[in-house]
Amino acid sequence: MDLSALTAKVLEFRDQRNWAQFHSLRNLIVSLNLEAGELLELTQWKSDADMAALVASGDAQEALRDECADVLIYLLLIAEQAGIDLEEAAHAKLIKNAAKYPVESSYGSSRKYLAEAGKQR
């Protein structure tokens, strides 16, 4: 299923419940961040080893999957309301990032690009 079809399913689910009235752009952005916080909460106090075990555990992986799905659903609703084609936006962002972080200067480095200085730190 592509993003357009998935968005249509999400909108159908929302509309069957008359929830569009609650889905202002601001409310959707707030809700996305609340769900991202729930995703983050799954990592609280956990090491990388703990996280690897979490992914291997059925119940914990289900919680992770559910939170990822909640984030995606809100992102789809935000993009639909704002008239953003997420696939196009992601492709355009990859092109921008490729120019900002060329392989030869970014490979294996976590340094952040400083736009104002035109360098990486």
Beta strands, then each sheet from edge to edge (+ up, - down):
strand 1: 113-114
strand 2: 119-120
sheet 1: 1+ 2-
end
